[in-house]
Amino acid sequence: MQVQLTPELARKLTDLAATTGRAPDQLVEDAVAGYLDELVTLRDALDGRYDDLKSGRVAPISGDDAERRLREKSERRRTGK
């Protein structure tokens, strides 16, 4: 398989390969493997949440309520309260 990179990304890859002593193809393979692992984990989580919603195990909330909850959680973390 061949991967086409932009010149900027290719330069970054070449620079990283030079500083780490690893071959560019090894770095790309590791990066893709890590990305795919994360993607599979995310898909599994989303599929599980979808199943929970469809089965009624959890109730949906509005976007406004979700935003409010996230802001409150962020504020508690920021202030330690």
CORSULVEN-V166435 format. One record per residue. N is the residue number from 1. RES is the residue in one small letter. SS is DSSP state (hx for helix, st for strand, lp for the rest). PSI is psi in whole degrees, 0 to 359 (999 if undefined). D_FIRST is the distance of its C-alpha to the first C-alpha in Angstrom with 1 decimal. Layout:
N	RES	SS	PSI	D_FIRST
N	RES	SS	PSI	D_FIRST
This chain:
1	m	lp	141	0.0
2	q	lp	146	3.8
3	v	lp	129	6.7
4	q	lp	126	10.1
5	l	lp	150	13.1
6	t	lp	157	16.7
7	p	hx	322	18.8
8	e	hx	316	20.7
9	l	hx	322	17.8
10	a	hx	321	16.4
11	r	hx	317	20.0
12	k	hx	318	20.4
13	l	hx	315	17.4
14	t	hx	316	18.8
15	d	hx	316	22.2
16	l	hx	320	21.4
17	a	hx	319	19.7
18	a	hx	320	22.9
19	t	hx	335	25.2
20	t	hx	344	23.7
21	g	lp	13	23.0
22	r	lp	152	19.5
23	a	lp	144	16.4
24	p	hx	320	14.3
25	d	hx	329	11.1
26	q	hx	318	13.6
27	l	hx	317	14.9
28	v	hx	317	11.8
29	e	hx	317	11.1
30	d	hx	319	14.8
31	a	hx	316	15.0
32	v	hx	318	12.5
33	a	hx	315	14.2
34	g	hx	317	17.5
35	y	hx	315	16.9
36	l	hx	322	16.0
37	d	hx	314	19.0
38	e	hx	320	21.2
39	l	hx	318	20.1
40	v	hx	317	20.9
41	t	hx	316	24.2
42	l	hx	315	25.1
43	r	hx	318	24.4
44	d	hx	317	26.6
45	a	hx	315	29.3
46	l	hx	319	29.3
47	d	hx	320	29.5
48	g	hx	317	32.3
49	r	hx	320	34.2
50	y	hx	315	33.9
51	d	hx	320	35.3
52	d	hx	318	38.1
53	l	hx	314	39.0
54	k	hx	325	39.0
55	s	hx	347	41.1
56	g	lp	6	43.5
57	r	lp	333	43.1
58	v	lp	153	42.6
59	a	lp	140	44.0
60	p	lp	154	42.2
61	i	lp	159	43.5
62	s	lp	160	43.7
63	g	hx	320	41.5
64	d	hx	318	44.7
65	d	hx	320	45.5
66	a	hx	317	42.0
67	e	hx	317	42.2
68	r	hx	316	45.7
69	r	hx	318	44.7
70	l	hx	319	41.8
71	r	hx	317	44.2
72	e	hx	317	46.8
73	k	hx	317	44.5
74	s	hx	319	43.3
75	e	hx	319	46.9
76	r	hx	319	47.9
77	r	hx	319	45.2
78	r	hx	319	46.3
79	t	hx	347	49.9
80	g	lp	18	49.8
81	k	lp	999	51.9
